[in-house]
Amino acid sequence: MLAENNSTQPHRGNLSFENTEIAFRHANNADLNRAYWLFKAINNNFLVKIGPGMTNFALNIGLPIKGVIKATIFKQFCGGETIAECAGTIKNLQQGGVGTILDYSVEGEEHEHVFDHTRDEIIRTIERATGDAAIPLTVFKVTGVGRFGLLEKLDTGQSLTIAEEQEWQKVQDRVKAICQNAFQAGIPVMIDAEESWIQKTIDHLALSMMQRFNQQKAIVYNTYQLYRHDKLASLKLDFDLSRTGGFLLGVKIVRGAYMEKERKRAQEMGYPSPIQPNKASSDRDYNEAVRFCVNNVESIAMVAGTHSEESCRLLADLLDELNVPHNHPHVYFSQLLGMSDNLSFNLSNAGYNVAKYVPYGPVKAVMPYLFRRAQENTSIAGQTSRELGLISKERKRRGL
């Protein structure tokens, strides 16, 4: 079961991110060996660079590689192709005290009927979470229920045509329907961050949903990418707005996912990059955002999405220093399925609220997500080596 309210909590000195027995307790020997060889392959930058093109080509011409993908990279980073197929992953995580965030990871669609289907699928994740402590949070992207180009036009302040006005109303209605269902079920829903040139519209939409649904409980969360140099200030400004508006601010803080794309676009179009000048600046703002949220924990509900041991340690220590219960409902740690199990399961073992993003969807449709995960592991300094080292340590402990 996930952590329940209690009057005592382990001292922070008991928290270790090196305990591989706890980190991989949920993984059998076959899982551990698969992860070992997969991260070895990801560590080879050549495979990561040519993999997407080769795989998409093979899938498009009908080569029988779906089974191979599903048994390897898909199994590592995804829960299944459907909500029902995620049942085993949900149960496995729950046994380690870690919650599931069902993440329907189909991307890049442009058609109204697909947007309607995605809205309905997100609502199904809320229905699946209702009454089940193993699924404490849900999530969606606005580009899953609306056209990217429309959001881009709105961000620049251009006038919409009559047809676009009608299209935009449908997007707002889909977002409202998702948040309304979340509100009625009492299940928090996070709105993911996206590219900077559509984010202003997403931010306005998220805040309007919070004003409507976060009066008594944090239901709607917006996401702040702290690799942007302006997002710490945005977080603080939105907090002031929430205080004035009388609603709880729901916050997911991440470092960010579009750095190379952001810098390239800024350079090509001749505007200042929104990205921090270096990693140290991102880390500084991320950790300051953690401090700000914890210092206002009764008015801000936070999900700390991070694979940084330093940031996880900081948040854990702050909760102890300020005598905030480890399982306070306004504080969650979050990592991606298949990564940083040493953080997720050791934090849970110490009594903290933890939930993993569990992507799901048809294999071909989630391939862009899967290859971003592989590229992320190679681009984050030391991430793949860290994963490999921990897996190797546990394999050795088990005598494999």
C-alpha distance (Angstrom), angle and dihedral (degrees) to the residues before:
residue distance angle dihedral
M1 . . .
L2 3.79 . .
A3 3.77 118.7 .
E4 3.80 115.1 -68.8
N5 3.79 128.5 -158.8
N6 3.78 114.0 -78.7
S7 3.77 136.2 158.4
T8 3.79 97.4 -122.8
Q9 3.77 131.7 55.8
P10 3.80 134.7 -174.9
H11 3.79 116.4 -94.4
R12 3.79 114.0 -106.3
G13 3.79 89.5 -115.1
N14 3.80 87.6 73.6
L15 3.81 91.7 62.5
S16 3.79 113.8 100.2
F17 3.78 126.6 167.7
E18 3.81 90.3 -164.3
N19 3.81 96.6 68.7
T20 3.80 101.0 109.0
E21 3.79 93.9 174.6
I22 3.82 89.3 66.0
A23 3.81 93.1 35.9
F24 3.81 93.9 56.6
R25 3.79 101.5 27.6
H26 3.81 88.4 113.1
A27 3.83 92.7 54.3
N28 3.80 122.9 82.1
N29 3.80 121.1 -148.0
A30 3.80 93.0 -92.2
D31 3.83 90.8 52.2
L32 3.78 90.8 49.2
N33 3.79 93.6 49.3
R34 3.82 92.0 47.2
A35 3.82 90.8 51.1
Y36 3.80 90.7 48.1
W37 3.80 94.6 54.5
L38 3.80 92.8 40.3
F39 3.80 93.9 54.3
K40 3.80 88.9 45.2
A41 3.81 87.6 57.0
I42 3.82 92.9 44.9
N43 3.80 88.3 51.5
N44 3.79 86.2 64.6
N45 3.82 101.3 83.9
F46 3.79 90.8 -163.0
L47 3.80 91.4 63.7
V48 3.79 92.2 47.5
K49 3.82 91.7 51.3
I50 3.82 98.2 47.4
G51 3.80 97.0 31.4
P52 3.84 99.4 82.5
G53 3.80 94.5 51.0
M54 3.79 94.4 44.3
T55 3.80 93.5 46.0
N56 3.80 96.0 46.9
F57 3.80 90.2 47.8
A58 3.80 91.6 50.8
L59 3.81 92.8 47.6
N60 3.81 93.2 46.4
I61 3.81 94.1 53.1
G62 3.79 92.1 44.4
L63 3.80 101.9 -108.9
P64 3.85 109.7 165.3
I65 3.80 97.3 -112.7
K66 3.80 98.6 116.2
G67 3.82 90.6 93.2
V68 3.80 91.5 52.7
I69 3.81 92.3 49.0
K70 3.80 92.5 46.3
A71 3.81 92.1 50.8
T72 3.83 94.6 48.5
I73 3.81 127.3 23.2
F74 3.83 93.7 10.9
K75 3.81 92.3 51.2
Q76 3.80 91.0 49.0
F77 3.81 97.8 50.2
C78 3.84 105.9 21.7
G79 3.78 135.9 58.8
G80 3.79 97.8 -144.2
E81 3.78 143.3 -67.4
T82 3.82 93.9 -79.3
I83 3.80 137.7 26.0
A84 3.80 88.7 -104.4
E85 3.82 91.2 54.2
C86 3.82 89.1 55.5
A87 3.82 91.7 64.6
G88 3.80 94.3 96.7
T89 3.80 92.8 49.7
I90 3.81 92.0 47.3
K91 3.80 90.8 51.7
N92 3.79 93.3 45.0
L93 3.80 92.8 51.8
Q94 3.80 92.3 44.4
Q95 3.81 91.2 55.2
G96 3.81 86.7 60.4
G97 3.81 91.5 47.5
V98 3.80 93.1 -106.7
G99 3.80 122.0 130.7
T100 3.78 128.1 -137.9
I101 3.81 128.6 -123.3
L102 3.82 106.3 -163.1
D103 3.81 106.2 -141.7
Y104 3.81 116.7 -169.8
S105 3.79 97.4 -150.1
V106 3.79 105.0 -168.8
E107 3.82 109.1 133.1
G108 3.78 144.7 -177.1
E109 3.80 100.4 33.7
E110 3.81 123.1 149.6
H111 3.81 107.9 -176.6
E112 3.80 129.3 99.8
H113 3.80 94.9 -133.0
V114 3.82 89.8 53.6
F115 3.81 90.7 50.5
D116 3.80 89.6 51.9
H117 3.79 90.5 49.3
T118 3.81 91.1 49.9
R119 3.83 91.1 50.0
D120 3.80 89.2 52.4
E121 3.82 91.6 47.2
I122 3.83 92.1 51.4
I123 3.80 89.0 50.3
R124 3.82 87.9 51.7
T125 3.82 89.1 56.1
I126 3.81 88.3 54.0
E127 3.80 90.6 49.2
R128 3.82 89.8 49.1
A129 3.81 90.5 51.0
T130 3.80 94.4 49.1
G131 3.79 110.7 111.5
D132 3.81 92.9 -1.3
A133 3.82 115.3 110.2
A134 3.81 88.8 -164.8
I135 3.85 89.5 73.0
P136 3.82 105.6 48.4
L137 3.83 98.5 160.5
T138 3.81 140.5 29.9
V139 3.80 132.9 -159.8
F140 3.81 145.8 -165.4
K141 3.79 142.3 172.5
V142 3.78 121.8 -124.3
T143 3.83 88.9 -136.8
G144 3.79 86.1 61.4
V145 3.81 89.1 66.3
G146 3.81 101.5 28.6
R147 3.79 141.0 40.5
F148 3.81 116.6 -91.9
G149 3.79 93.3 -140.3
L150 3.80 91.7 54.6
L151 3.81 91.9 52.2
E152 3.80 89.3 47.7
K153 3.82 91.3 53.7
L154 3.81 91.1 48.5
D155 3.81 91.0 50.8
T156 3.80 91.6 56.4
G157 3.79 91.3 51.1
Q158 3.81 95.0 -119.8
S159 3.79 119.0 156.6
L160 3.78 114.5 -101.7
T161 3.77 125.2 -132.4
I162 3.80 118.1 -119.0
A163 3.81 89.4 -100.8
E164 3.80 90.9 50.0
E165 3.81 91.1 48.9
Q166 3.80 88.3 55.5
E167 3.80 90.5 46.2
W168 3.81 91.1 50.6
Q169 3.79 90.8 50.1
K170 3.81 89.0 55.4
V171 3.82 90.2 51.8
Q172 3.80 91.1 51.6
D173 3.80 90.9 46.7
R174 3.81 91.3 52.4
V175 3.80 92.3 49.8
K176 3.80 90.7 46.7
A177 3.83 91.3 49.5
I178 3.82 90.8 53.1
C179 3.80 93.1 47.4
Q180 3.81 92.2 43.9
N181 3.80 90.4 54.5
A182 3.80 90.4 47.2
F183 3.81 90.0 50.4
Q184 3.80 93.4 49.5
A185 3.81 91.3 47.9
G186 3.82 94.1 43.3
I187 3.82 89.6 -127.0
P188 3.84 116.7 136.9
V189 3.80 115.9 -125.2
M190 3.81 123.6 -158.5
I191 3.81 122.5 -149.6
D192 3.79 108.0 -145.6
A193 3.81 122.0 -132.1
E194 3.79 119.8 -116.6
E195 3.80 139.5 179.1
S196 3.81 117.1 -26.4
W197 3.81 93.6 -119.3
I198 3.83 91.6 64.1
Q199 3.82 98.8 28.4
K200 3.81 98.3 90.6
T201 3.81 90.5 62.4
I202 3.81 91.0 46.5
D203 3.82 90.6 49.6
H204 3.81 92.6 52.2
L205 3.79 90.8 47.8
A206 3.81 92.3 48.7
L207 3.81 93.2 49.3
S208 3.81 91.8 49.1
M209 3.82 88.9 52.9
M210 3.81 90.8 49.2
Q211 3.79 91.4 51.2
R212 3.80 88.5 53.5
F213 3.81 101.6 40.6
N214 3.84 108.9 21.2
Q215 3.80 99.2 68.9
Q216 3.82 95.6 110.6
K217 3.79 104.8 10.6
A218 3.80 136.5 17.6
I219 3.81 102.1 -101.1
V220 3.82 103.3 146.8
Y221 3.82 120.7 50.9
N222 3.79 126.9 -171.1
T223 3.81 122.2 -153.9
Y224 3.80 125.0 -122.9
Q225 3.80 118.9 -160.7
L226 3.80 106.0 -151.7
Y227 3.78 94.2 -166.6
R228 3.80 82.1 78.7
H229 3.80 111.0 85.2
D230 3.82 93.1 -139.5
K231 3.80 100.9 50.1
L232 3.80 100.5 84.8
A233 3.80 87.8 57.7
S234 3.83 89.7 46.7
L235 3.79 90.7 53.1
K236 3.81 92.1 52.1
L237 3.81 92.4 45.5
D238 3.81 91.4 50.3
F239 3.79 89.4 50.3
D240 3.80 89.5 55.2
L241 3.81 89.0 49.6
S242 3.80 91.0 50.7
R243 3.79 91.4 51.5
T244 3.79 91.3 50.2
G245 3.80 91.9 43.7
G246 3.79 94.7 46.7
F247 3.81 98.0 -123.6
L248 3.78 135.2 118.3
L249 3.80 115.8 -104.6
G250 3.80 113.9 -128.4
V251 3.80 111.3 -155.6
K252 3.77 134.3 -177.2
I253 3.79 110.9 -174.6
V254 3.78 121.6 -160.1
R255 3.76 134.5 157.9
G256 3.82 94.4 -123.6
A257 3.78 147.3 -98.2
Y258 3.83 109.7 -137.4
M259 3.81 105.2 56.9
E260 3.81 100.1 129.9
K261 3.82 92.6 43.1
E262 3.81 91.3 47.9
R263 3.79 95.2 50.3
K264 3.80 93.0 44.8
R265 3.82 93.5 51.0
A266 3.80 92.6 46.7
Q267 3.80 90.8 51.6
E268 3.81 94.2 45.7
M269 3.83 93.7 47.3
G270 3.80 96.1 39.2
Y271 3.78 102.3 -121.0
P272 3.83 128.6 124.5
S273 3.79 112.4 -84.6
P274 3.81 113.5 -109.9
I275 3.81 89.4 -147.4
Q276 3.79 123.7 102.7
P277 3.82 114.7 -100.8
N278 3.81 92.8 -118.1
K279 3.81 144.8 -2.9
A280 3.81 92.7 -97.0
S281 3.81 89.9 61.4
S282 3.82 91.2 50.5
D283 3.79 90.9 48.8
R284 3.81 91.6 48.0
D285 3.81 93.6 51.9
Y286 3.80 93.1 42.4
N287 3.78 92.7 53.2
E288 3.81 91.2 44.4
A289 3.81 88.5 53.1
V290 3.82 88.8 52.3
R291 3.81 90.3 52.4
F292 3.80 92.6 46.7
C293 3.80 93.3 51.0
V294 3.81 94.7 46.6
N295 3.80 91.5 47.4
N296 3.83 87.5 55.6
V297 3.80 96.9 35.4
E298 3.80 96.0 140.0
S299 3.82 91.2 57.4
I300 3.81 100.8 32.7
A301 3.80 125.7 57.2
M302 3.80 109.2 -156.9
V303 3.77 137.0 -165.0
A304 3.81 109.0 -169.0
G305 3.79 104.9 -152.6
T306 3.78 104.4 -167.8
H307 3.79 144.1 131.8
S308 3.81 90.9 -163.8
E309 3.79 113.9 114.9
E310 3.81 89.4 -158.8
S311 3.82 93.1 56.1
C312 3.80 92.6 44.4
R313 3.79 90.5 50.2
L314 3.80 90.9 47.9
L315 3.81 92.8 52.7
A316 3.79 92.9 45.2
D317 3.80 91.5 49.9
L318 3.82 93.3 46.1
L319 3.80 91.7 54.5
D320 3.80 89.8 53.8
E321 3.80 94.2 44.3
L322 3.81 91.6 51.8
N323 3.82 93.4 40.1
V324 3.78 92.3 -118.8
P325 3.83 110.6 156.9
H326 3.79 113.3 -107.7
N327 3.79 89.4 -125.2
H328 3.82 97.2 46.4
P329 3.83 105.4 152.2
H330 3.82 90.8 -129.0
V331 3.82 94.7 60.9
Y332 3.79 126.5 69.4
F333 3.77 132.3 162.7
S334 3.80 115.2 -148.5
Q335 3.79 137.0 -169.8
L336 3.79 135.1 167.4
L337 3.79 122.0 -93.2
G338 3.78 110.8 -97.0
M339 3.79 95.4 23.1
S340 3.81 136.7 85.4
D341 3.79 96.6 2.9
N342 3.80 87.0 160.6
L343 3.81 87.2 67.8
S344 3.80 100.2 39.9
F345 3.79 100.2 46.5
N346 3.79 97.9 37.1
L347 3.81 90.7 49.9
S348 3.79 90.3 49.2
N349 3.79 90.5 47.4
A350 3.81 88.2 56.0
G351 3.81 90.8 54.3
Y352 3.80 101.8 -99.3
N353 3.82 124.3 137.1
V354 3.81 108.6 -104.6
A355 3.80 131.7 172.9
K356 3.79 130.9 178.9
Y357 3.79 124.9 -142.7
V358 3.83 104.3 -120.1
P359 3.82 108.8 -166.4
Y360 3.78 118.2 -158.6
G361 3.80 139.3 172.8
P362 3.81 140.2 104.8
V363 3.81 111.2 -33.9
K364 3.80 95.5 -119.3
A365 3.81 92.7 45.9
V366 3.82 94.9 52.6
M367 3.81 96.1 46.2
P368 3.85 92.4 100.9
Y369 3.82 88.3 55.7
L370 3.80 92.9 47.5
F371 3.78 94.7 51.2
R372 3.81 91.2 47.4
R373 3.81 87.2 56.5
A374 3.79 91.0 51.4
Q375 3.81 91.7 46.8
E376 3.80 90.8 46.3
N377 3.79 90.5 55.8
T378 3.79 91.7 53.3
S379 3.82 95.5 42.7
I380 3.81 97.0 49.7
A381 3.77 105.7 82.8
G382 3.79 109.8 -107.3
Q383 3.84 95.9 -9.6
T384 3.82 97.2 122.8
S385 3.79 92.5 40.6
R386 3.79 89.5 50.5
E387 3.81 92.1 51.0
L388 3.79 91.4 46.8
G389 3.79 92.6 48.1
L390 3.81 93.3 52.2
I391 3.81 93.0 45.1
S392 3.81 90.5 48.2
K393 3.80 90.4 49.9
E394 3.80 91.4 52.9
R395 3.83 92.9 44.8
K396 3.78 88.4 53.2
R397 3.82 91.6 47.7
R398 3.81 88.7 53.1
G399 3.79 92.5 45.6
L400 3.81 94.5 -117.5
